[in-house]
Amino acid sequence: MLIVKAKISGLRVATAESCTGGLVSAALTEISGSSEVFDRGFVTYSNAAKEDMLGVPADILASHGAVSAETARAMAQGALQRSLADIAVSITGVAGPGGGSAEKPVGLVHFACARRGGATRHVERRFGPLSRQEIRERSVLQALDLLIEAAEA
């Protein structure tokens, strides 16, 4: 559905992924014809990669952390700036089973979707204490939903 909508609208797509490790890019490229709309995917698991590849400001990472609305927005905007895409989605979260805290529990995932010349939308999801695989799979679905909404806008 996303590939068809993007083709019709002449849109190109990029991804910026952390906790999903490239799963959104993989889901997109499984579809025949995706090369006409998928520009590139950034897998930025470390803070250094977020800074180097996407231009996420170090002060955002220091102030808010990698798992935050601010970082998700900066990742999506950075993916747009560093690609030929018209729409970019970002994902950053705590997939578990470790790494969670009271403030940022396992299952907390921040998403952002930016459209060139438009606003950047943020979504926070708290998937709860699911398995790492389930959190990542649900994150992929949420990211694809955001891309579809952006392609329809």
C-alpha positions in Angstrom: 0.0 0.0 0.0 2.8 2.5 0.9 4.8 1.6 -2.2 1.7 2.2 -4.5 0.8 5.5 -2.8 4.4 6.8 -2.9 4.7 5.8 -6.6 1.4 7.5 -7.5 2.5 10.7 -5.6 6.1 10.5 -6.9 7.5 10.3 -3.3 10.8 8.8 -2.2 11.2 7.3 1.3 14.0 7.1 3.8 14.3 5.4 7.2 16.4 6.2 10.3 16.3 3.2 12.7 17.8 2.5 16.0 16.1 -0.3 18.0 14.6 -1.9 14.9 18.1 -2.3 13.4 17.0 -2.0 9.7 13.7 -4.0 9.9 11.7 -1.2 8.4 14.0 -0.9 5.5 13.9 -4.7 5.1 10.1 -4.7 5.2 10.0 -2.0 2.5 12.5 -3.7 0.2 10.7 -7.0 0.4 8.1 -5.5 -1.9 8.6 -5.7 -5.6 8.9 -2.2 -7.1 10.2 -0.7 -3.9 13.3 0.5 -5.6 11.2 3.2 -7.3 10.4 4.8 -4.0 12.9 3.6 -1.3 15.9 5.9 -1.3 17.9 4.7 1.7 17.9 3.5 5.2 20.1 4.6 8.1 20.8 2.2 11.0 22.0 4.4 13.8 22.2 2.2 16.9 24.8 4.2 18.8 24.6 7.8 19.7 27.8 8.4 17.7 26.1 7.0 14.6 23.0 9.3 15.2 25.4 12.3 15.4 27.6 11.3 12.4 25.1 9.9 10.0 22.0 12.0 10.8 23.4 15.1 12.4 21.5 14.6 15.6 22.9 17.4 17.9 25.0 16.1 20.8 23.2 18.4 23.1 19.8 16.8 22.3 21.3 13.3 23.1 22.9 14.6 26.3 19.8 16.5 27.5 17.0 14.1 26.4 18.8 10.8 25.7 18.6 8.5 22.7 15.1 7.4 23.5 13.2 10.6 23.3 10.8 12.6 21.2 13.5 15.2 20.5 15.9 12.6 19.2 13.3 10.9 17.1 12.4 14.2 15.5 16.1 15.0 14.9 16.6 11.6 13.4 13.7 11.9 10.9 14.8 15.5 9.9 18.4 14.4 9.5 17.4 11.5 7.3 15.5 14.0 5.0 18.5 16.3 4.9 20.9 13.5 4.1 18.9 11.7 1.4 16.8 12.3 -1.7 13.7 11.3 0.1 10.5 13.3 0.5 9.3 11.4 3.6 11.5 9.9 6.4 10.5 7.9 9.4 12.6 7.4 12.5 12.4 4.8 15.4 14.3 4.9 18.7 13.4 2.9 21.7 14.0 0.3 24.4 13.4 -3.1 22.9 14.7 -5.0 25.9 14.9 -7.3 27.7 17.4 -5.0 29.5 18.2 -1.4 29.3 14.9 0.0 30.7 14.4 2.3 33.6 11.5 3.7 35.5 11.5 6.8 33.2 12.1 4.8 30.0 10.8 1.3 30.5 11.3 -1.6 28.1 8.7 -1.2 25.4 9.0 2.6 25.1 9.5 3.6 21.5 9.5 7.1 20.0 8.7 7.5 16.3 8.9 10.6 14.1 7.9 11.1 10.5 9.1 14.1 8.5 7.9 15.3 5.1 10.0 17.7 3.1 8.4 21.1 3.3 6.0 20.0 6.0 5.8 19.3 9.7 7.4 16.5 11.7 4.9 14.2 13.5 5.9 12.4 16.7 4.3 9.3 18.2 5.2 7.7 21.5 4.2 4.1 22.0 4.5 2.1 25.2 4.3 -1.5 24.1 4.8 -2.9 27.6 6.8 -5.9 28.7 6.7 -7.8 25.5 9.6 -9.8 24.0 12.3 -8.0 22.2 11.0 -9.5 18.9 7.4 -8.4 19.6 8.5 -4.8 20.4 10.5 -4.6 17.2 7.8 -6.1 15.1 5.1 -3.7 16.5 7.5 -0.8 16.0 7.9 -1.7 12.3 4.1 -1.7 11.9 3.8 1.7 13.6 6.6 3.1 11.4 4.9 1.8 8.2 1.6 3.4 9.4 3.3 6.7 9.8 4.8 6.5 6.3 1.4 5.7 4.8 -0.2 8.6 6.6 2.5 10.9 5.3 2.2 9.6 1.8 -1.5 10.3 1.8 -1.1 13.9 3.2 
